[in-house]
Amino acid sequence: MPQLPPTAAPAYRRFTLNDWQVLALSDGTTTADLDQVLLDHTVQQVAPLLEEAGLGNPVTISINAYLLDDGQRCLLLDTGAGDLMGAPAGHLLASLAQASYQPDQIDAVLLTHIHGDHSGGLLAGEALAFPRAQVYVNELDATYWLREANQPLAPAARQRSFANARRKLLPYQAAGQLRPFAAGGEVLPGVATIARPGHTPGHTYYALAGAGPRLVFCADLAHLITLQLADPTIALAYDVDPAQAVRSRQLALAEASAAGYWLAAAHAPFPGIGHVVATATGYRWLPIDPDTIAL
């Protein structure tokens, strides 16, 4: 059995929402040097927010994925980093095993976007990590990252992401298991898609709706959850279109705070589920109570 990372205990948390079992799965962590990733802000400018949150630089960032099980389907939202980001990350399969699931039980993988910390776990070595799964991804991301002609037009810092995208997704395409979609409708029964472009061209949220509370898997709403909620204009070098990413974040935060639904964020502290509330100048993350079972 794969070994569990010391940073991911517990490596999974189980919740219920209507007919769904929702499992938060830890892939581990990564770190961000703010001197390298901040675009229009400096470390000095965000220092008060860091101090208020008790953070320093570099910042440790959780990598979360989610499993949805309604008794008939097992859907995996994102796959973690796989072998792309070193020992602190790439522990999704271990977390899945701890939760008593096997990779061949996954019917579908729903990618929020094609970045290494979300799609890197698609392969185990060079084999399909989820051999039965159909892999769904926004067609805009598939076109951008998998079309070789786009790579020479991208900045040097993004070149490795193109190569990683093709390495991880083309085997599923070759197997007839890649399913690009247009965001805005249901990708599968009961699972809606919401286009939130900017971070990548096809950056997509997934939403569960039913008779009870709503849950939105908000992907990379924020990498630095405390900073980017307090000041949603903070853009990062990870963003393909930083200005559009800021607009998408502002829209998503306004909607989530007004509606009060749960958010499951890929980079909020594990398990990554919480609410956002508006403040005088921005927003604040309210993490779920660790004893909560039903959403």
PATI-842577 format. One line per 2 residues: number of its first residue (from 1); their letters; for each residue x, y, z of N, C-alpha, C. Coordinates in steps of 0.02 Angstrom, whole numbers, plus 50000, padded with zeros to 5 digits. Atoms other than C-alpha are relative to their C-alpha. Example, Ala and Ser with C-alpha at 12.3 -4.5 7.8 and 13.67 -1.06 7.14 Angstrom:
2
1) as) 50045 49941 50000 50615 49775 50390 50045 50060 50000 ~ 49958 49941 49997 50684 49947 50357 49961 50055 50037 .
# end
This chain:
295
1) mp) 50042 49940 50000 50000 50000 50000 50044 50062 50000 ~ 49960 49939 50000 50066 50175 49961 50004 50031 50069 .
3) ql) 49989 49970 49935 50139 50266 50110 49965 50068 50004 ~ 50035 49937 49990 50043 50413 50182 50051 50054 50019 .
5) pp) 49954 49946 49982 50130 50582 50193 49989 50023 50071 ~ 50009 49977 49931 50162 50649 50368 49958 50063 50005 .
7) ta) 50039 49938 49999 50075 50812 50319 49926 49988 49989 ~ 50068 50012 50021 49913 50726 50274 49964 49953 50048 .
9) ap) 50036 50042 49952 49846 50649 50435 49945 50042 50033 ~ 50024 50055 50040 49703 50618 50422 50005 50015 49925 .
11) ay) 49992 49991 50071 49725 50590 50235 49934 50005 49963 ~ 50065 49990 50031 49538 50592 50202 49950 50019 50054 .
13) rr) 50057 49984 49956 49379 50660 50279 49937 49986 49961 ~ 50061 50022 50033 49205 50595 50241 49942 50045 50023 .
15) ft) 50059 49959 49987 49048 50703 50228 49942 49972 49960 ~ 50058 50020 50040 48871 50676 50165 49963 50062 49977 .
17) ln) 50041 49947 50028 48767 50787 50053 49945 49967 49959 ~ 50056 50034 50033 48595 50722 50006 50018 49927 49989 .
19) dw) 49985 50070 50014 48629 50556 49918 50074 49987 49988 ~ 49929 50006 50016 48815 50587 49898 50041 49990 50063 .
21) qv) 49944 50000 49955 48961 50532 50002 50054 50043 49969 ~ 49948 49955 50025 49091 50669 49983 50062 49989 50042 .
23) la) 49937 50011 49965 49270 50626 50027 50051 50053 49979 ~ 49942 49957 50012 49405 50758 50042 50062 49957 50006 .
25) ls) 49939 50040 50003 49571 50678 49995 50061 50045 49998 ~ 49939 49961 50000 49740 50750 50036 50051 49970 49951 .
27) dg) 49944 50020 50042 49874 50743 49902 50066 50022 50031 ~ 49940 49974 49969 49997 50827 50020 50003 50076 49995 .
29) tt) 49992 49928 50000 50067 51002 50008 50054 50021 49949 ~ 49946 49969 50038 50176 51119 49905 50015 50066 50035 .
31) ta) 49984 49935 49971 50258 51285 49945 50004 50052 49945 ~ 49997 49944 50047 50251 51455 49861 50044 50055 50030 .
33) dl) 49958 49943 49981 50387 51587 49872 49966 50063 49972 ~ 50040 49943 50022 50288 51748 49866 50041 50049 49959 .
35) dq) 49958 49957 50042 50436 51843 49793 49997 49979 49927 ~ 50000 50026 50068 50419 51733 49640 49930 49997 49970 .
37) vl) 50066 50013 50029 50231 51709 49622 49953 50061 50000 ~ 50042 49941 50001 50154 51879 49664 50013 50040 49937 .
39) ld) 49993 49962 50061 50121 51983 49509 49998 50075 50012 ~ 50010 49928 49994 50051 52156 49547 50007 50024 50072 .
41) ht) 49990 49983 49931 50087 52153 49733 50071 49978 50021 ~ 49936 50021 49972 50248 52142 49833 49988 49965 50067 .
43) vq) 50005 50033 49935 50283 52039 49988 49989 50052 50054 ~ 50009 49947 49951 50293 52202 50084 49927 50024 50003 .
45) qv) 50070 49978 50002 50119 52251 50026 49953 49951 50034 ~ 50045 50050 49971 50042 52087 50084 50023 49979 50070 .
47) ap) 49974 50020 49934 50146 52076 50244 49948 50006 50056 ~ 50050 49997 49947 50002 52138 50355 49951 49941 49998 .
49) ll) 50045 50057 50006 49890 52000 50287 50034 49936 50023 ~ 49962 50059 49977 50026 51870 50316 50004 49999 50076 .
51) ee) 49993 49996 49927 50052 51931 50493 49934 49984 50035 ~ 50066 50013 49969 49866 51929 50531 49983 49927 49999 .
53) ag) 50014 50071 50006 49856 51750 50470 50052 49956 50034 ~ 49947 50039 49969 50013 51697 50562 50043 49962 49950 .
55) lg) 49962 50033 50052 50101 51653 50400 50065 50036 49986 ~ 49938 49970 50023 50276 51682 50336 50010 49985 49927 .
57) np) 49984 50014 50070 50360 51668 50168 50062 49955 49999 ~ 50053 50024 50044 50367 51542 50087 49939 49974 50037 .
59) vt) 50063 50022 49972 50188 51487 50114 49988 49927 49980 ~ 50019 50069 50014 50137 51304 50128 49928 49998 49976 .
61) is) 50066 50003 50031 49987 51262 50019 49977 49928 49996 ~ 50029 50067 50005 49874 51111 50033 49981 49985 49927 .
63) in) 50026 50024 50064 49831 51008 49879 49945 49950 50016 ~ 50058 50041 49983 49657 50935 49896 49966 49975 49937 .
65) ay) 50044 50027 50051 49554 50821 49784 49938 49973 50035 ~ 50063 50020 49970 49378 50755 49810 49971 49940 49963 .
67) ll) 50034 50058 50028 49284 50593 49783 49926 50006 50014 ~ 50072 50000 49993 49096 50586 49754 49974 49930 49986 .
69) dd) 50025 50069 50006 49006 50421 49781 49926 50001 50017 ~ 50072 50003 49987 48817 50403 49762 49974 49929 50003 .
71) gq) 50019 50070 49997 48818 50214 49776 49999 49966 49933 ~ 49999 50028 50067 48817 50191 49588 50060 50025 49960 .
73) rc) 49944 49970 50036 48957 50305 49529 50052 50025 50050 ~ 49945 49969 49963 49127 50355 49597 50034 50050 49954 .
75) ll) 49972 49946 50041 49183 50522 49529 50057 50033 50039 ~ 49942 49969 49969 49355 50593 49567 50011 50069 49970 .
77) ld) 49988 49932 50022 49378 50781 49558 50073 50017 50011 ~ 49928 49988 50001 49560 50811 49514 50039 49940 50028 .
79) tg) 49960 50060 49986 49703 50689 49539 50064 50015 50038 ~ 49938 49984 49965 49838 50782 49635 50058 50005 49951 .
81) ag) 49940 49983 50039 50016 50806 49576 50036 49940 49971 ~ 49963 50057 50024 50073 50629 49545 50075 50007 50014 .
83) dl) 49927 49998 49992 50261 50629 49514 50030 50067 49981 ~ 49977 49936 50029 50272 50812 49462 50027 50050 50051 .
85) mg) 49984 49946 49952 50301 50907 49625 50038 49977 50061 ~ 49956 50021 49945 50416 50806 49737 49963 49965 50056 .
87) ap) 50025 50043 49947 50393 50709 49897 49943 50028 50042 ~ 50056 49976 49959 50276 50827 49992 49932 49990 49968 .
89) ag) 50063 50008 50035 50142 50800 49859 49999 49931 49966 ~ 50005 50063 50036 50081 50655 49753 49975 49941 50040 .
91) hl) 50021 50053 49954 49994 50557 49890 49926 49982 49994 ~ 50071 50013 50008 49818 50545 49820 49983 49926 50004 .
93) la) 50016 50072 50000 49823 50357 49790 50004 49971 50070 ~ 49995 50023 49931 49879 50330 49969 49939 50022 50040 .
95) sl) 50059 49976 49965 49737 50437 50034 49938 49962 49978 ~ 50056 50039 50027 49615 50346 49921 49999 49930 50032 .
97) aq) 49996 50066 49969 49676 50180 49990 49980 50002 50073 ~ 50019 49994 49930 49658 50240 50168 49924 50005 50007 .
99) as) 50073 49994 49999 49477 50281 50127 49965 49938 49973 ~ 50025 50066 50022 49456 50101 50064 49972 50001 49929 .
101) yq) 50016 49999 50071 49442 50143 49879 50061 49979 49960 ~ 49948 50019 50046 49542 50069 49737 49995 50041 49935 .
103) pd) 50003 49960 50061 49589 50162 49577 49952 49974 49947 ~ 50044 50027 50052 49490 50043 49468 49925 50006 50017 .
105) qi) 50070 49984 49983 49330 50093 49561 49979 50068 49972 ~ 50016 49933 50023 49339 50268 49487 49969 49996 49931 .
107) da) 50035 50002 50065 49211 50286 49347 50017 50061 49957 ~ 49986 49940 50037 49254 50464 49299 50046 50045 50040 .
109) vl) 49958 49947 49972 49388 50594 49333 49976 50066 49971 ~ 50021 49934 50022 49325 50773 49325 50056 50049 50016 .
111) lt) 49946 49953 49990 49472 50891 49301 49973 50071 50002 ~ 50019 49930 49997 49446 51069 49356 50040 50041 49949 .
113) hi) 49958 49969 50051 49589 51119 49241 50064 49958 49994 ~ 49940 50039 50013 49752 51054 49170 50061 50038 50026 .
115) hg) 49937 49980 49969 49889 51105 49291 50027 49938 50035 ~ 49968 50060 49974 50013 50982 49362 49974 49975 50067 .
117) dh) 50024 50021 49934 49943 50983 49539 49927 49976 49998 ~ 50069 50024 50007 49771 50935 49471 49996 49940 49953 .
119) sg) 50002 50054 50049 49810 50818 49326 50061 49954 50004 ~ 49939 50040 49997 49981 50749 49375 49990 49929 50023 .
121) gl) 50013 50067 49975 49904 50598 49462 49962 49955 49953 ~ 50035 50042 50048 49821 50533 49304 50038 49936 49983 .
123) la) 49959 50059 50014 49966 50414 49278 50033 49974 50063 ~ 49959 50033 49949 50049 50290 49394 50060 49973 49963 .
125) ge) 49946 50014 50046 50220 50284 49316 49979 50023 49932 ~ 50025 49982 50066 50172 50280 49133 49934 49964 49984 .
127) al) 50064 50035 50010 50013 50176 49157 49942 50043 50024 ~ 50059 49964 49978 49837 50242 49177 49988 49986 50073 .
129) af) 50012 50011 49929 49812 50268 49363 49928 49980 50013 ~ 50072 50014 49992 49623 50255 49341 49976 49966 49935 .
131) pr) 50007 50033 50065 49605 50123 49205 49929 49998 49972 ~ 50069 50002 50023 49414 50123 49197 49970 50069 49989 .
133) aq) 50030 49933 49996 49388 50310 49210 49998 50035 49933 ~ 50005 49950 50052 49325 50428 49079 50026 50066 50031 .
135) vy) 49970 49939 49974 49422 50591 49101 49966 50060 49966 ~ 50037 49942 50025 49317 50749 49082 50041 50063 50014 .
137) vn) 49964 49938 49993 49398 50918 49053 49969 50051 49952 ~ 50026 49946 50042 49339 51085 48985 50038 50000 49933 .
139) el) 49970 50003 50066 49370 51086 48797 50050 50057 49988 ~ 49954 49945 50008 49457 51256 48811 50068 49984 50029 .
141) da) 49937 50021 49971 49589 51184 48925 50033 49945 49957 ~ 49972 50053 50042 49609 51029 48817 50032 50029 49937 .
143) ty) 49973 49970 50060 49635 51136 48663 50064 50039 50015 ~ 49942 49958 49984 49756 51255 48748 50062 49959 50016 .
145) wl) 49942 50035 49974 49869 51130 48835 50023 49942 49955 ~ 49981 50060 50038 49865 50983 48714 50018 50015 49928 .
147) re) 49982 49982 50069 49887 51076 48549 50073 50024 49999 ~ 49928 49985 49998 50075 51077 48516 50016 50069 49973 .
149) an) 49986 49935 50029 50065 51237 48414 49995 50057 50051 ~ 50007 49948 49950 50018 51335 48571 50062 50007 50044 .
151) qp) 49944 49998 49953 50175 51291 48668 50052 50053 49983 ~ 49949 49949 50014 50300 51402 48574 49977 50071 50012 .
153) la) 50026 49933 49990 50185 51551 48600 49997 50019 50074 ~ 50007 49989 49928 50185 51533 48790 50066 50021 50031 .
155) pa) 49938 49981 49965 50311 51606 48914 50042 49940 50017 ~ 49953 50054 49985 50464 51504 48955 49980 49961 50063 .
157) ar) 50018 50032 49937 50400 51469 49131 49943 49951 49993 ~ 50058 50042 50010 50248 51382 49058 50015 49940 49956 .
159) qr) 49984 50052 50048 50339 51265 48939 49992 49930 50031 ~ 50003 50066 49969 50352 51121 49062 49927 49978 50011 .
161) sf) 50071 50017 49989 50164 51130 49096 49970 49970 49937 ~ 50025 50029 50062 50128 51096 48912 50024 49928 49992 .
163) an) 49974 50068 50006 50242 50945 48910 49968 49953 50049 ~ 50032 50042 49950 50168 50878 49071 49928 49985 49981 .
165) ar) 50070 50010 50019 49991 50903 49006 49994 49945 49947 ~ 50004 50051 50053 50024 50800 48850 50019 49931 50028 .
167) rk) 49980 50065 49972 50114 50665 48948 49945 49968 50040 ~ 50049 50028 49954 49973 50645 49073 49932 49986 49967 .
169) ll) 50067 50007 50029 49819 50663 48961 49997 49962 49935 ~ 50004 50033 50065 49865 50595 48791 49991 49924 50005 .
171) py) 50016 50072 49995 49867 50413 48853 49926 49986 50009 ~ 50073 50009 49994 49684 50433 48902 49966 50015 49933 .
173) qa) 50027 49987 50066 49648 50511 48733 50011 49940 49954 ~ 49984 50058 50042 49735 50365 48647 49956 49940 50017 .
175) ag) 50043 50055 49978 49628 50245 48750 49926 50014 49988 ~ 50070 49981 50011 49468 50336 48698 49964 50019 50063 .
177) ql) 50031 49985 49935 49438 50394 48877 50004 50075 50018 ~ 49999 49928 49987 49461 50584 48861 49937 50030 49973 .
179) rp) 50066 49973 50017 49297 50681 48860 49999 50075 50010 ~ 50006 49927 49995 49313 50868 48825 49927 50021 49999 .
181) fa) 50069 49976 49997 49155 50967 48864 50000 50076 49998 ~ 50011 49928 49996 49086 51143 48849 49967 50015 50066 .
183) ag) 50026 49985 49934 49057 51218 49021 49935 50038 49995 ~ 50063 49963 49996 48888 51284 49072 49940 49955 50010 .
185) ge) 50055 50047 49989 48780 51127 49082 50022 49945 50047 ~ 49981 50058 49960 48784 50959 49170 50049 49958 49961 .
187) vl) 49951 50044 50033 48938 50858 49130 49980 49928 50010 ~ 50029 50064 49984 48857 50707 49213 49936 50014 50039 .
189) pg) 50062 49986 49962 48684 50688 49292 50014 50020 50072 ~ 49992 49974 49932 48679 50792 49451 50062 50040 50012 .
191) va) 49937 49963 49993 48847 50875 49419 50003 50055 49947 ~ 50000 49943 50046 48842 51049 49343 50070 50029 49995 .
193) ti) 49935 49967 50011 48989 51146 49272 49991 50075 49996 ~ 50000 49927 49999 49029 51330 49295 50066 50024 49972 .
195) ar) 49939 49973 50029 49155 51419 49184 50028 50055 50044 ~ 49965 49949 49961 49281 51520 49286 50069 50011 49969 .
197) pg) 49936 49995 50036 49416 51562 49158 50046 50053 50029 ~ 49949 49953 49980 49575 51657 49185 50060 49965 50029 .
199) ht) 49944 50039 49972 49680 51545 49294 50028 49955 49945 ~ 49985 50031 50064 49678 51435 49139 49940 50016 49955 .
201) pg) 50056 49984 50044 49568 51457 48984 49936 49962 50016 ~ 50060 50040 49985 49452 51316 49037 49991 49985 50073 .
203) ht) 50007 50010 49928 49461 51333 49226 49926 49993 50018 ~ 50070 50018 49991 49299 51252 49284 49985 49981 50072 .
205) yy) 50027 50023 49936 49201 51235 49446 49948 49946 49986 ~ 50054 50050 50003 49086 51086 49477 49953 50012 50059 .
207) al) 50050 49985 49948 48925 51103 49576 49953 49941 50009 ~ 50052 50049 49983 48811 50980 49665 49939 50039 50024 .
209) ag) 50062 49966 49979 48631 51038 49682 49948 49947 50015 ~ 50053 50046 49982 48484 50954 49763 49951 50035 50046 .
211) ag) 50050 49971 49955 48348 50977 49892 50031 50035 50059 ~ 49968 49971 49941 48473 51022 50026 50052 50052 49981 .
213) pr) 49948 49950 50013 48627 51135 50037 50038 49984 49937 ~ 49963 50007 50062 48733 51163 49883 50075 50000 50015 .
215) lv) 49928 50004 49992 48916 51121 49866 50032 50014 49933 ~ 49965 49982 50062 49031 51199 49736 50074 49984 50010 .
217) fc) 49929 50016 50000 49204 51128 49700 50034 50056 49960 ~ 49979 49937 50030 49293 51292 49666 50073 50001 49979 .
219) ad) 49935 50006 50031 49461 51228 49607 50050 50050 50028 ~ 49950 49952 49978 49592 51366 49613 49971 50070 50008 .
221) la) 50028 49936 49980 49478 51503 49675 50055 50043 50030 ~ 49943 49965 49970 49632 51551 49776 50052 49948 50019 .
223) hl) 49945 50041 49976 49802 51472 49804 50020 50021 50071 ~ 49984 49971 49935 49837 51587 49952 49934 50023 50031 .
225) it) 50070 49989 49984 49666 51574 50031 49990 50061 50044 ~ 50008 49942 49955 49691 51704 50169 50013 50064 49962 .
227) lq) 49981 49938 50035 49776 51833 50058 49951 50017 49944 ~ 50040 49985 50060 49671 51815 49901 49926 50008 50014 .
229) la) 50068 49983 49981 49506 51819 49993 49998 50069 50032 ~ 49998 49934 49970 49556 51970 50096 50009 50053 49946 .
231) dp) 49991 49955 50057 49613 52053 49933 49995 49960 49936 ~ 50009 50042 50059 49539 51965 49781 50038 50024 49938 .
233) ti) 49962 49975 50057 49644 52074 49664 50070 49971 49996 ~ 49933 50030 50000 49802 51977 49710 50003 49945 49948 .
235) al) 49991 50049 50054 49853 51885 49552 50068 49967 50008 ~ 49939 50039 49992 49988 51752 49540 50028 49980 49932 .
237) ay) 49966 50021 50061 50113 51693 49411 49970 49937 49971 ~ 50031 50061 50025 50013 51532 49397 49943 50015 49951 .
239) dv) 50058 49983 50041 49872 51625 49307 50020 50011 49927 ~ 49988 49989 50071 49869 51614 49117 49978 50070 49980 .
241) dp) 50025 49932 50012 49764 51774 49109 49984 50031 50068 ~ 50009 49976 49932 49787 51862 49277 49940 50046 50009 .
243) aq) 50056 49954 49992 49659 52000 49248 49933 49963 49998 ~ 50061 50040 50004 49525 51875 49198 49993 49956 50061 .
245) av) 50003 50041 49940 49571 51764 49345 49974 50041 50059 ~ 50025 49956 49946 49541 51911 49463 49926 50011 49992 .
247) rs) 50072 49989 50011 49372 51947 49384 49960 49937 50018 ~ 50035 50063 49983 49321 51764 49399 49998 49990 50075 .
249) rq) 49998 50008 49927 49375 51760 49582 49950 50048 50033 ~ 50046 49951 49971 49278 51919 49622 49928 49979 49991 .
251) la) 50068 50024 50013 49122 51850 49540 49983 49940 50043 ~ 50013 50061 49961 49138 51681 49626 49991 50016 50074 .
253) la) 50006 49983 49929 49164 51758 49797 49936 50037 50015 ~ 50062 49964 49990 49018 51877 49778 49941 49952 50000 .
255) ea) 50055 50048 50003 48903 51733 49728 49999 49954 50060 ~ 49997 50048 49945 48963 51614 49863 49981 50033 50066 .
257) sa) 50016 49967 49937 48950 51741 50003 49926 50018 50003 ~ 50071 49982 50001 48776 51795 49948 49956 49938 50008 .
259) ag) 50041 50060 49998 48709 51618 49926 50014 49957 50062 ~ 49984 50037 49939 48798 51543 50076 50013 49926 49991 .
261) yw) 49988 50072 50010 48837 51376 49995 50071 49982 50021 ~ 49934 50026 49984 48984 51266 50039 50046 50005 49940 .
263) la) 49948 50003 50051 49145 51281 49941 50050 49946 50019 ~ 49946 50048 49991 49273 51143 49919 50058 50025 49957 .
265) aa) 49945 49965 50034 49438 51227 49874 50062 49957 49998 ~ 49943 50044 50010 49588 51138 49804 50060 50018 50043 .
267) ha) 49941 49979 49965 49712 51242 49903 49986 50032 50068 ~ 50014 49981 49931 49623 51289 50064 50027 49946 50046 .
269) pf) 49974 50051 49954 49692 51202 50219 49953 49940 50002 ~ 50038 50062 50002 49636 51020 50218 49949 49998 50058 .
271) pg) 50027 50032 50060 49496 50965 50204 49977 50049 49945 ~ 50013 49952 50053 49470 51126 50105 49928 50020 49990 .
273) ig) 50072 49984 50006 49283 51144 50136 49983 50055 50050 ~ 50019 49945 49957 49208 51303 50205 49951 50047 49966 .
275) hv) 50041 49946 50027 49103 51458 50179 50044 50061 49992 ~ 49968 49934 50002 49156 51632 50128 49949 50052 50022 .
277) va) 50043 49945 49978 49086 51788 50210 50033 50066 49980 ~ 49974 49935 50020 49104 51967 50152 50022 50040 50061 .
279) ta) 49976 49953 49949 49204 52091 50255 49996 50070 49971 ~ 50004 49931 50023 49220 52278 50240 50040 50011 49936 .
281) tg) 49956 49988 50057 49358 52263 50110 50010 49939 49955 ~ 49990 50060 50039 49356 52084 50048 49957 49943 50025 .
283) yr) 50036 50059 49977 49309 51911 50109 50042 49962 50050 ~ 49965 50041 49949 49352 51788 50246 49978 49928 49992 .
285) wl) 50013 50072 50005 49364 51598 50241 49980 49973 50068 ~ 50023 50033 49939 49264 51503 50373 50004 49925 49989 .
287) pi) 49994 50072 50013 49327 51323 50374 49947 49960 50035 ~ 50050 50043 49971 49208 51183 50410 50022 49975 50069 .
289) dp) 49984 50029 49935 49198 51121 50589 50023 49928 49990 ~ 49973 50067 50013 49305 50963 50595 49954 49944 50021 .
291) dt) 50046 50051 49979 49164 50869 50681 49938 49995 49957 ~ 50058 50001 50044 49038 50906 50544 50000 49936 49957 .
293) ia) 50007 50059 50043 48973 50755 50450 49956 50016 49940 ~ 50046 49984 50054 48824 50817 50349 50009 50073 49979 .
295) l) 49993 49933 50027 48843 50967 50235 49932 50032 49989 .
# end
